[in-house]
């Protein structure tokens, strides 16, 4: 008997008047990117979408898992409005697994921290040039980390990361003066341990004015079951506290739609110029 294929992830677009009131975008039919965007039987799934806007154009980076492979690669697609997306193309491929392409801007340049746990390190890449060419800059931390999520707050840089890629039950926090490091453990790290429901990062950390919202994959009862949201209520080089938002779980499976009827495990929220919110999410079906 042939084994059952793994669950299939696809990427969708949500929207809303606030980051806490999201729904599937009315202008498109989700998923907007899936294995169907590629030649038949070449891609197993697409997942982990991250957005960035440059010169009025949206750019999405995400993982592709080729059929029959255990090593993800990073792809890129563009959009004028954030809803209709062009043909994806590969932009970063290594001889080890890549996923979770956390792209961000720093000093007018674009950087990416993809998941590279097979190298026992967190690696930093830089666009040269943006958006299609990415070059390795340096190793930020040594160790087996997954879904590392970087953000700046009040002049300091912070990094959430999960050092337990199989149990998903620990969340560590590091800090630095710049993305280049050196990265040092925060005094309150690990933030969580032995709790697979709240530990593994689930998308871009939202810094919204003085508010910080981190998203976590709820890995109980299974990996990436849903996305939970936590507001960081105190953060400095010596303090840390958080509370779960009342809107949590933030993203859950939808039995109304086939593409995400099993689970959802990732979000990247972006505010539009008109004040509304756009979110790239992923979901999976069996």
Backbone bond lengths (Angstrom), bond angles and torsions (degrees), N, CA, C in turn:
res aa  C-N    CA-C-N  psi(-1)  N-CA   C-N-CA  omega(-1)  CA-C   N-CA-C  phi
1 X - - - 1.473 - - 1.524 109.41 -
2 X 1.324 116.77 132.64 1.460 120.57 178.18 1.518 109.95 -72.62
3 X 1.355 117.72 140.34 1.470 119.23 177.20 1.512 110.95 -66.87
4 X 1.335 115.73 152.25 1.460 120.11 176.90 1.519 110.00 -67.35
5 X 1.337 118.36 143.07 1.462 119.75 176.74 1.517 110.44 -67.95
6 X 1.332 117.98 154.78 1.467 120.59 178.39 1.521 110.63 -68.32
7 X 1.351 117.42 160.54 1.462 119.60 176.60 1.524 111.25 -56.41
8 X 1.327 116.43 147.99 1.456 122.24 -175.83 1.518 110.45 -104.21
9 X 1.334 116.71 119.97 1.459 122.81 176.64 1.528 110.23 -90.56
10 X 1.333 115.49 145.06 1.455 123.16 173.22 1.524 108.53 -137.74
11 X 1.328 116.30 169.83 1.463 121.87 -175.93 1.525 109.56 -115.59
12 X 1.332 115.76 133.64 1.454 121.70 178.00 1.514 112.00 -126.89
13 X 1.315 115.73 169.51 1.462 122.79 178.05 1.528 108.89 -119.19
14 X 1.342 115.15 128.12 1.458 122.31 174.33 1.523 108.56 -112.68
15 X 1.324 116.78 163.39 1.463 122.05 178.90 1.519 109.22 -149.33
16 X 1.350 115.32 166.31 1.453 118.86 177.44 1.515 112.37 -179.70
17 X 1.333 115.24 167.71 1.458 121.18 177.86 1.516 111.79 -74.21
18 X 1.330 117.34 -24.18 1.447 122.05 177.45 1.520 108.25 -141.36
19 X 1.339 117.77 162.75 1.466 118.87 179.17 1.518 112.93 -67.40
20 X 1.335 117.35 -10.13 1.458 121.19 -177.38 1.528 112.35 -106.94
21 X 1.336 116.56 9.40 1.460 121.28 -179.50 1.522 108.00 -139.76
22 X 1.313 115.83 77.56 1.462 121.84 -173.72 1.521 110.99 -109.65
23 X 1.324 115.23 152.40 1.457 121.87 177.02 1.524 108.14 -152.53
24 X 1.320 118.39 161.43 1.464 119.93 178.69 1.526 111.20 -55.90
25 X 1.327 116.63 135.03 1.463 121.12 -176.37 1.525 110.48 -61.22
26 X 1.333 115.55 134.01 1.460 120.72 -177.52 1.524 112.37 -76.64
27 X 1.337 117.12 -20.11 1.468 120.62 -174.50 1.524 113.02 -81.05
28 X 1.336 117.68 -9.26 1.462 120.18 -176.74 1.528 109.46 -137.03
29 X 1.298 114.37 166.47 1.455 120.63 171.60 1.518 107.89 -106.71
30 X 1.331 116.40 114.75 1.456 120.58 179.47 1.517 110.83 -76.09
31 X 1.330 117.62 148.73 1.472 126.95 0.98 1.525 111.49 -78.73
32 X 1.337 116.14 151.58 1.462 119.95 178.68 1.522 111.72 -86.73
33 X 1.347 116.96 -24.48 1.462 122.01 174.66 1.519 107.50 -137.95
34 X 1.316 115.80 131.01 1.453 121.37 -179.90 1.524 108.77 -150.88
35 X 1.316 116.65 -176.77 1.455 120.55 177.02 1.521 111.35 -60.93
36 X 1.360 116.65 -20.00 1.456 120.53 179.95 1.528 112.62 -70.65
37 X 1.337 117.68 -13.57 1.465 120.86 177.09 1.518 112.64 -78.91
38 X 1.314 117.54 -0.52 1.463 121.96 -176.02 1.522 109.42 -123.67
39 X 1.331 117.25 161.02 1.465 119.04 177.43 1.524 111.50 -53.09
40 X 1.306 116.45 145.51 1.454 122.58 -174.53 1.527 111.96 -54.10
41 X 1.336 114.98 134.83 1.461 123.53 174.86 1.525 113.70 63.55
42 X 1.355 117.00 28.42 1.465 119.97 176.44 1.526 112.51 -109.55
43 X 1.330 117.71 -22.55 1.465 121.66 -176.23 1.522 109.11 -128.04
44 X 1.324 115.27 132.10 1.457 120.97 177.59 1.531 110.83 -78.20
45 X 1.357 116.11 -52.48 1.456 119.52 177.43 1.521 110.17 -158.24
46 X 1.347 115.48 168.69 1.468 123.78 170.99 1.517 107.23 -124.47
47 X 1.351 117.31 146.05 1.468 120.31 -174.95 1.523 110.19 -162.37
48 X 1.330 115.88 176.69 1.471 123.98 173.02 1.527 113.38 57.93
49 X 1.331 119.33 56.43 1.474 119.36 -178.73 1.524 113.04 -77.31
50 X 1.332 116.05 135.67 1.463 122.98 172.80 1.524 108.71 -126.30
51 X 1.335 115.62 139.36 1.462 122.27 -175.43 1.522 111.10 -112.34
52 X 1.320 114.27 150.08 1.457 120.29 169.17 1.523 107.24 -153.93
53 X 1.318 117.15 145.83 1.456 121.75 -177.11 1.519 109.49 -113.50
54 X 1.328 115.68 136.75 1.459 121.38 179.92 1.515 108.95 -147.16
55 X 1.346 115.87 124.55 1.459 123.30 177.65 1.526 111.88 52.84
56 X 1.334 114.84 45.44 1.454 121.13 174.92 1.513 115.28 75.70
57 X 1.320 117.36 9.63 1.454 120.84 -178.92 1.530 109.97 -123.96
58 X 1.325 115.99 139.54 1.447 121.51 178.34 1.520 110.56 -88.48
59 X 1.334 114.56 140.89 1.465 121.62 176.67 1.524 107.65 -125.16
60 X 1.315 116.31 132.54 1.452 121.80 177.13 1.524 109.07 -118.95
61 X 1.329 115.53 130.14 1.465 122.47 173.46 1.526 107.98 -113.73
62 X 1.315 116.53 139.79 1.453 119.84 -175.87 1.526 110.06 -158.85
63 X 1.319 114.39 166.03 1.464 120.69 178.78 1.517 111.06 -85.87
64 X 1.332 115.61 139.02 1.462 123.01 165.68 1.520 107.18 -114.45
65 X 1.323 116.53 132.46 1.463 120.02 170.28 1.525 107.77 -107.86
66 X 1.349 117.56 107.83 1.464 119.91 179.89 1.527 111.38 -62.81
67 X 1.306 115.50 150.37 1.453 120.51 179.12 1.522 110.46 -61.21
68 X 1.328 116.02 133.78 1.448 121.35 178.33 1.509 114.43 77.12
69 X 1.349 118.15 9.53 1.458 121.85 -177.61 1.522 109.85 -118.40
70 X 1.319 116.16 154.49 1.456 122.22 172.18 1.525 111.33 -107.94
71 X 1.332 116.87 5.64 1.462 120.93 -177.24 1.521 110.29 -114.85
72 X 1.342 114.94 113.48 1.448 119.68 177.81 1.515 111.80 -74.53
73 X 1.324 115.58 156.99 1.457 123.44 174.35 1.525 108.05 -128.57
74 X 1.321 116.76 163.33 1.461 121.40 -176.68 1.526 109.92 -102.77
75 X 1.327 114.72 130.16 1.460 121.80 179.36 1.524 109.66 -117.80
76 X 1.331 114.67 169.43 1.466 121.78 -174.45 1.527 108.83 -143.77
77 X 1.337 115.73 141.26 1.457 121.79 173.86 1.526 108.26 -141.59
78 X 1.320 116.41 158.84 1.461 120.44 -177.96 1.523 110.52 -125.24
79 X 1.360 113.98 161.01 1.454 120.96 -179.91 1.518 109.04 -153.96
80 X 1.324 116.31 144.42 1.459 120.51 175.53 1.522 111.50 -79.61
81 X 1.333 116.98 -33.56 1.460 120.03 -173.08 1.527 113.98 -118.19
82 X 1.330 118.12 -3.75 1.455 121.03 -177.98 1.512 113.98 85.74
83 X 1.324 117.07 -0.67 1.460 120.72 -178.17 1.530 112.07 -113.03
84 X 1.308 117.52 -50.36 1.461 121.89 179.30 1.526 108.74 -96.37
85 X 1.339 116.94 124.77 1.457 121.72 -172.53 1.514 112.04 -114.78
86 X 1.341 115.34 142.01 1.455 121.70 -179.87 1.520 112.32 -77.72
87 X 1.313 114.92 -174.72 1.458 121.94 -177.78 1.519 110.61 -69.43
88 X 1.331 118.44 126.18 1.474 120.51 179.36 1.523 111.53 -70.22
89 X 1.330 115.04 153.46 1.451 120.91 172.90 1.520 109.64 -143.35
90 X 1.318 115.93 150.67 1.461 121.49 -179.88 1.522 110.51 -70.48
91 X 1.351 116.76 135.19 1.466 120.52 178.64 1.524 112.73 -123.63
92 X 1.335 118.16 -16.93 1.470 119.53 179.76 1.527 108.81 -151.04
93 X 1.331 114.87 123.26 1.459 121.27 178.36 1.521 108.02 -140.85
94 X 1.325 116.39 132.21 1.454 122.65 179.33 1.525 108.99 -125.59
95 X 1.336 117.17 177.66 1.455 120.44 176.24 1.528 111.25 -89.39
96 X 1.342 116.32 22.25 1.459 123.88 174.21 1.523 107.95 -142.38
97 X 1.329 115.66 167.52 1.459 121.29 -175.05 1.524 111.64 -67.30
98 X 1.338 115.84 137.97 1.456 123.65 174.61 1.525 109.10 -127.93
99 X 1.324 116.00 139.77 1.461 121.73 173.86 1.526 107.79 -159.76
100 X 1.344 117.15 -176.11 1.468 122.92 172.07 1.545 112.03 46.01
101 X 1.346 117.49 60.89 1.479 120.89 -174.47 1.524 113.00 -78.15
102 X 1.319 115.89 79.19 1.464 123.02 -175.50 1.537 108.78 -71.30
103 X 1.329 116.13 97.39 1.461 121.75 -177.19 1.523 109.22 -96.09
104 X 1.342 116.11 141.23 1.461 120.84 -179.59 1.521 109.81 -152.99
105 X 1.327 115.80 164.86 1.464 122.55 -179.45 1.524 109.51 -107.42
106 X 1.339 115.55 138.79 1.461 121.00 176.15 1.523 108.24 -150.20
107 X 1.350 115.64 123.44 1.467 122.30 179.47 1.529 111.68 52.34
108 X 1.335 116.20 47.93 1.461 123.72 175.39 1.524 113.82 66.85
109 X 1.316 117.57 11.64 1.462 121.38 173.86 1.521 109.39 -118.90
110 X 1.323 115.71 164.12 1.457 121.21 -178.17 1.523 109.38 -112.12
111 X 1.324 115.18 134.63 1.457 121.99 -178.12 1.522 109.28 -128.32
112 X 1.318 114.87 161.94 1.450 120.94 179.13 1.527 109.78 -142.99
113 X 1.323 115.25 136.33 1.457 120.96 171.57 1.528 106.84 -118.03
114 X 1.315 117.92 90.44 1.461 119.49 175.84 1.525 110.51 -80.37
115 X 1.310 115.29 161.85 1.456 118.94 173.24 1.527 108.99 -72.19
116 X 1.356 115.33 125.37 1.470 121.13 -177.72 1.527 109.61 -135.97
117 X 1.325 117.01 43.91 1.467 119.98 -171.44 1.522 112.78 -62.51
118 X 1.349 118.44 -23.91 1.462 119.72 179.90 1.530 112.22 -66.16
119 X 1.331 117.41 -16.98 1.465 121.31 177.54 1.523 111.92 -92.65
120 X 1.342 117.11 1.34 1.471 121.62 -175.07 1.518 111.16 55.71
121 X 1.337 115.33 43.78 1.458 118.71 -179.85 1.516 110.39 -162.57
122 X 1.345 114.98 161.51 1.464 122.59 166.12 1.517 106.56 -100.70
123 X 1.326 116.87 123.04 1.464 122.30 -173.70 1.532 110.40 -114.09
124 X 1.330 115.21 140.91 1.458 122.52 178.45 1.523 109.64 -106.23
125 X 1.344 116.09 133.12 1.469 122.85 176.26 1.521 109.21 -119.66
126 X 1.333 114.91 155.53 1.461 121.38 178.30 1.526 109.47 -128.57
127 X 1.338 115.91 141.43 1.461 120.49 177.15 1.518 109.70 -74.63
128 X 1.330 115.87 127.35 1.465 120.26 -179.44 1.533 109.98 -154.32
129 X 1.370 116.70 84.85 1.474 127.50 -2.69 1.527 111.64 -92.34
130 X 1.339 114.82 165.26 1.452 122.22 173.53 1.528 109.04 -72.54
131 X 1.321 120.80 140.46 1.460 126.93 8.49 1.533 114.94 -107.68
132 X 1.355 118.43 -1.14 1.460 119.25 -166.37 1.524 115.45 -101.13
133 X 1.319 118.92 -18.61 1.460 121.01 -176.51 1.523 109.76 -111.33
134 X 1.336 116.08 128.91 1.455 121.11 -178.81 1.523 109.11 -129.73
135 X 1.346 115.52 131.03 1.461 120.70 -177.71 1.528 109.42 -120.77
136 X 1.305 115.22 144.42 1.462 121.35 179.14 1.524 110.11 -69.30
137 X 1.339 116.34 133.22 1.465 121.83 -179.70 1.524 110.92 -102.37
138 X 1.339 116.52 -57.41 1.459 119.58 -177.15 1.521 110.22 -169.50
139 X 1.328 114.78 165.33 1.454 121.69 172.07 1.526 108.21 -87.33
140 X 1.329 116.07 127.87 1.464 120.38 -178.21 1.518 112.64 -89.10
141 X 1.332 115.98 -41.55 1.461 121.29 179.36 1.519 108.95 -145.09
142 X 1.318 116.03 147.37 1.458 120.79 176.57 1.527 109.28 -100.94
143 X 1.321 116.22 129.26 1.453 120.98 -179.40 1.508 110.48 147.18
144 X 1.317 115.84 170.53 1.463 121.23 -178.17 1.517 109.34 -91.70
145 X 1.329 116.33 94.26 1.457 122.49 -176.74 1.522 110.03 -117.92
146 X 1.337 116.30 148.02 1.461 120.44 176.19 1.526 109.94 -130.66
147 X 1.346 114.32 149.41 1.462 123.41 172.82 1.533 112.39 54.56
148 X 1.314 115.82 48.32 1.468 121.18 -179.95 1.523 110.25 -69.79
149 X 1.339 116.37 134.13 1.462 122.31 -171.12 1.521 109.73 -129.98
150 X 1.318 116.30 112.16 1.456 123.39 -173.23 1.528 110.25 -101.04
151 X 1.346 116.77 147.72 1.458 121.05 173.94 1.520 109.32 -160.06
152 X 1.326 115.38 158.79 1.467 122.07 177.55 1.514 108.99 -108.25
153 X 1.334 116.34 140.88 1.461 121.23 177.67 1.517 109.20 -151.07
154 X 1.335 115.29 117.80 1.463 123.04 176.49 1.531 112.37 52.42
155 X 1.331 114.46 46.98 1.453 120.73 172.44 1.512 115.80 84.54
156 X 1.334 117.58 -3.35 1.459 121.26 176.83 1.530 109.47 -116.36
157 X 1.321 115.58 154.12 1.448 121.58 175.84 1.524 109.36 -106.93
158 X 1.329 114.65 139.84 1.458 121.33 -178.22 1.528 109.26 -128.91
159 X 1.320 114.75 156.47 1.463 120.56 -177.02 1.530 109.21 -143.20
160 X 1.347 115.36 114.50 1.457 120.68 169.26 1.531 108.30 -87.16
161 X 1.310 117.50 140.12 1.459 120.20 177.42 1.523 109.98 -157.12
162 X 1.330 115.12 153.74 1.466 121.02 -179.58 1.525 108.69 -109.43
163 X 1.339 118.35 118.62 1.459 121.49 -179.15 1.529 113.39 -90.22
164 X 1.319 117.26 7.59 1.466 121.84 -177.37 1.534 109.24 -123.17
165 X 1.340 117.56 79.03 1.465 119.86 -174.09 1.517 114.90 -68.64
166 X 1.318 118.32 -11.87 1.465 120.22 179.75 1.529 112.34 -101.58
167 X 1.324 117.03 -35.99 1.463 119.83 -179.49 1.526 113.04 -99.16
168 X 1.338 118.52 -18.58 1.469 123.62 174.59 1.527 112.79 58.77
169 X 1.321 118.92 28.85 1.461 119.85 -167.16 1.520 114.78 -116.68
170 X 1.337 117.37 14.89 1.469 120.37 179.81 1.526 109.42 -136.50
171 X 1.324 116.19 137.96 1.461 121.70 176.15 1.517 108.63 -123.60
172 X 1.327 115.65 118.87 1.463 120.84 176.80 1.524 110.16 -104.74
173 X 1.331 115.06 156.61 1.464 122.39 -179.24 1.525 109.01 -131.13
174 X 1.353 115.24 128.80 1.458 121.81 178.11 1.523 109.03 -121.91
175 X 1.337 116.06 162.63 1.459 120.29 179.53 1.521 110.00 -142.40
176 X 1.355 114.95 156.33 1.461 121.67 -179.07 1.517 108.74 -159.19
177 X 1.317 115.27 167.71 1.468 120.04 177.43 1.521 112.05 -84.98
178 X 1.327 117.14 -17.59 1.460 121.98 177.25 1.522 108.06 -154.26
179 X 1.340 118.37 164.61 1.462 119.64 177.29 1.526 113.45 -59.02
180 X 1.330 117.42 -21.89 1.457 120.62 -179.69 1.521 112.79 -76.72
181 X 1.338 116.32 -11.81 1.458 119.85 179.74 1.517 112.68 89.00
182 X 1.338 116.13 -164.51 1.462 127.78 2.52 1.526 112.22 -69.64
183 X 1.346 115.49 143.51 1.455 122.71 -179.49 1.525 110.01 -93.56
184 X 1.336 114.84 127.35 1.458 121.34 -177.86 1.530 109.71 -121.04
185 X 1.328 117.85 147.49 1.467 119.48 177.36 1.525 111.21 -63.23
186 X 1.310 115.94 136.80 1.460 120.99 172.97 1.525 109.04 -69.93
187 X 1.328 116.54 150.24 1.463 120.17 -177.19 1.525 112.67 -63.57
188 X 1.341 117.87 -20.58 1.463 121.43 179.30 1.529 111.99 -99.90
189 X 1.304 117.05 11.18 1.465 120.54 178.61 1.527 110.52 -88.00
190 X 1.331 118.77 138.19 1.469 127.09 1.81 1.529 112.30 -75.54
191 X 1.308 114.82 143.24 1.461 121.21 178.50 1.523 110.15 -70.07
192 X 1.338 116.08 -38.18 1.460 121.23 176.77 1.523 108.53 -138.04
193 X 1.307 115.74 149.89 1.454 121.35 173.01 1.527 108.37 -146.07
194 X 1.340 114.57 149.04 1.462 122.32 179.12 1.523 112.18 53.60
195 X 1.342 115.50 40.51 1.460 120.34 177.19 1.528 108.43 -144.69
196 X 1.323 116.05 95.73 1.464 121.08 -176.62 1.521 112.91 -77.21
197 X 1.321 117.86 -4.57 1.464 120.54 179.87 1.524 113.45 -84.15
198 X 1.347 117.51 -17.54 1.469 119.24 -170.61 1.519 113.79 -133.88
199 X 1.327 119.00 1.18 1.460 119.73 -165.16 1.521 115.44 -97.46
200 X 1.320 118.65 -44.98 1.463 119.25 -171.97 1.525 110.90 -76.99
201 X 1.357 118.46 124.70 1.466 120.56 -178.68 1.524 112.46 -56.73
202 X 1.354 114.53 146.66 1.449 120.21 -176.39 1.509 113.90 -128.91
203 X 1.346 117.32 33.61 1.466 120.11 177.21 1.513 112.08 137.34
204 X 1.325 115.44 -175.94 1.463 121.62 -175.95 1.521 111.48 -62.63
205 X 1.321 116.07 135.98 1.460 121.21 172.32 1.525 107.81 -70.90
206 X 1.323 116.69 126.80 1.455 121.69 -178.86 1.523 109.75 -92.09
207 X 1.344 116.03 114.23 1.461 121.68 172.78 1.524 106.59 -103.82
208 X 1.310 115.80 109.55 1.463 122.84 -171.79 1.525 107.96 -124.10
209 X 1.357 114.56 92.67 1.453 118.74 -172.23 1.516 109.51 65.50
210 X 1.326 116.71 -122.84 1.465 121.67 178.16 1.529 112.65 -92.41
211 X 1.321 116.86 4.24 1.459 120.40 -178.34 1.532 110.45 -99.68
212 X 1.311 115.28 142.38 1.464 122.30 176.36 1.526 107.36 -124.97
213 X 1.327 115.95 122.92 1.459 121.44 177.66 1.521 107.88 -117.87
214 X 1.310 116.35 122.88 1.461 119.23 174.21 1.527 108.77 -108.68
215 X 1.314 114.99 146.14 1.459 121.47 -178.76 1.518 109.21 -112.20
216 X 1.323 115.44 140.25 1.455 121.21 -176.82 1.521 110.05 -129.38
217 X 1.327 114.75 140.92 1.447 119.59 171.14 1.533 108.92 -75.66
218 X 1.292 115.97 125.96 1.462 120.14 172.42 1.528 107.20 -83.33
219 X 1.313 116.19 107.69 1.461 121.25 -175.89 1.519 112.90 -99.26
220 X 1.310 116.27 25.58 1.457 122.80 171.08 1.525 109.02 -122.04
221 X 1.304 120.89 128.50 1.475 126.89 6.97 1.526 114.40 -87.06
222 X 1.351 117.25 -1.43 1.459 119.38 177.87 1.520 108.35 -147.25
223 X 1.322 116.47 164.39 1.462 122.86 -176.37 1.531 111.29 -56.29
224 X 1.346 115.68 130.69 1.458 121.23 173.38 1.513 114.46 63.25
225 X 1.326 117.77 37.35 1.460 120.39 -175.68 1.525 112.07 -66.68
226 X 1.329 117.09 -40.54 1.458 121.94 179.91 1.521 108.13 -161.84
227 X 1.338 116.40 172.00 1.463 121.87 179.88 1.516 109.09 -108.65
228 X 1.329 115.93 129.14 1.458 122.13 175.41 1.521 109.39 -109.20
229 X 1.340 116.63 154.42 1.469 121.90 -175.39 1.517 110.69 -122.50
230 X 1.342 115.28 135.56 1.464 122.08 -178.73 1.534 109.16 -131.01
231 X 1.320 116.37 133.84 1.457 120.99 174.71 1.520 109.05 -95.50
232 X 1.335 115.20 125.89 1.455 120.54 176.26 1.526 107.17 -78.59
233 X 1.304 117.08 111.78 1.466 121.69 -173.77 1.521 112.94 -89.87
234 X 1.310 118.16 -16.97 1.468 121.97 175.37 1.520 108.05 -150.53
235 X 1.334 116.20 129.10 1.461 120.55 177.39 1.523 109.66 -150.46
236 X 1.299 115.02 121.49 1.454 123.98 172.04 1.527 106.03 -152.75
237 X 1.326 119.12 176.58 1.462 118.96 177.41 1.527 114.31 -58.57
238 X 1.342 117.19 -15.21 1.474 119.14 -177.87 1.524 113.88 -124.83
239 X 1.332 118.14 -1.56 1.464 120.18 -177.61 1.522 110.86 -129.56
240 X 1.328 115.56 151.15 1.463 121.33 172.51 1.520 109.46 -160.12
241 X 1.328 115.35 132.51 1.458 121.35 169.81 1.524 107.96 -154.99
242 X 1.336 116.74 158.85 1.455 121.35 -179.41 1.521 109.73 -152.80
243 X 1.328 114.80 164.67 1.457 121.18 174.75 1.519 108.14 -141.76
244 X 1.306 115.93 147.50 1.461 118.85 176.91 1.518 109.33 -76.41
245 X 1.340 116.35 135.88 1.457 120.77 -179.44 1.524 110.89 -72.91
246 X 1.339 116.78 148.80 1.470 119.06 178.16 1.524 112.36 -64.97
247 X 1.347 118.06 -20.09 1.461 120.74 178.29 1.533 112.06 -77.74
248 X 1.317 117.39 -5.24 1.453 121.67 -178.22 1.536 109.96 -81.24
249 X 1.370 119.34 139.87 1.458 126.61 4.80 1.530 112.09 -68.46
250 X 1.314 114.56 139.92 1.455 122.14 -170.63 1.526 111.58 -81.12
251 X 1.310 116.97 -40.69 1.466 122.84 177.56 1.517 108.03 -133.05
252 X 1.321 115.87 132.05 1.452 120.72 178.36 1.519 109.52 -136.16
253 X 1.314 115.37 164.79 1.457 120.54 178.09 1.523 110.38 -58.76
254 X 1.323 115.53 145.63 1.454 121.53 178.27 1.519 109.08 -115.80
255 X 1.316 116.10 116.85 1.460 119.62 179.85 1.526 111.70 -79.31
256 X 1.352 115.61 -2.81 1.462 119.78 177.17 1.519 111.86 -83.90
257 X 1.337 117.32 -17.30 1.459 121.33 -175.03 1.523 109.05 -129.17
258 X 1.306 115.84 133.15 1.452 120.31 -175.73 1.522 112.42 -67.99
259 X 1.328 118.34 -32.85 1.466 120.39 -170.82 1.527 112.71 -69.19
260 X 1.332 118.53 -23.83 1.473 120.29 -179.65 1.524 111.73 -132.84
261 X 1.305 117.35 35.86 1.463 119.52 -175.27 1.527 112.61 -80.09
262 X 1.343 118.08 -11.33 1.457 120.97 -179.92 1.530 112.32 -92.93
263 X 1.345 117.02 -49.34 1.464 120.16 -177.93 1.517 109.92 -169.82
264 X 1.341 115.67 169.42 1.470 123.20 171.44 1.520 106.66 -137.04
265 X 1.355 116.83 142.36 1.473 116.63 -173.58 1.520 114.98 -144.63
266 X 1.352 118.58 18.41 1.465 118.77 -176.79 1.526 109.41 -160.31
267 X 1.366 115.56 145.93 1.461 120.78 175.49 1.523 110.26 -152.09
268 X 1.334 115.75 143.17 1.471 122.44 168.57 1.522 107.03 -131.88
269 X 1.322 116.82 112.47 1.463 123.81 -177.70 1.522 110.93 -95.48
270 X 1.343 116.41 134.65 1.455 122.17 178.46 1.526 109.07 -135.61
271 X 1.348 116.35 136.22 1.455 119.66 177.68 1.517 110.15 -90.34
272 X 1.337 115.82 134.86 1.452 122.15 179.78 1.531 110.64 -86.48
273 X 1.319 115.83 167.67 1.468 120.29 -177.96 1.525 112.06 -65.61
274 X 1.327 118.18 -23.77 1.462 121.28 178.91 1.523 113.07 -88.53
275 X 1.341 116.22 5.84 1.448 120.86 177.77 1.514 114.72 92.73
276 X 1.330 117.47 -15.66 1.456 119.76 177.48 1.535 110.22 -74.90
277 X 1.321 115.91 173.65 1.455 121.30 -175.44 1.523 111.00 -122.45
278 X 1.307 113.91 141.69 1.465 123.23 177.27 1.519 107.66 -120.74
279 X 1.320 117.30 138.85 1.456 120.35 -179.93 1.525 109.99 -135.86
280 X 1.313 115.60 132.06 1.459 121.74 169.10 1.526 107.28 -93.94
281 X 1.319 116.10 127.13 1.459 121.71 -176.18 1.528 108.55 -131.42
282 X 1.306 116.14 165.97 1.460 118.43 168.87 1.518 110.04 -130.61
283 X 1.301 114.94 156.85 1.448 121.33 179.37 1.517 108.20 -148.04
284 X 1.325 115.50 166.74 1.451 117.73 -179.64 1.517 111.93 -137.46
285 X 1.311 113.28 154.69 1.455 122.06 175.24 1.522 106.98 -127.42
286 X 1.303 116.96 164.96 1.460 120.59 175.03 1.522 109.95 -87.21
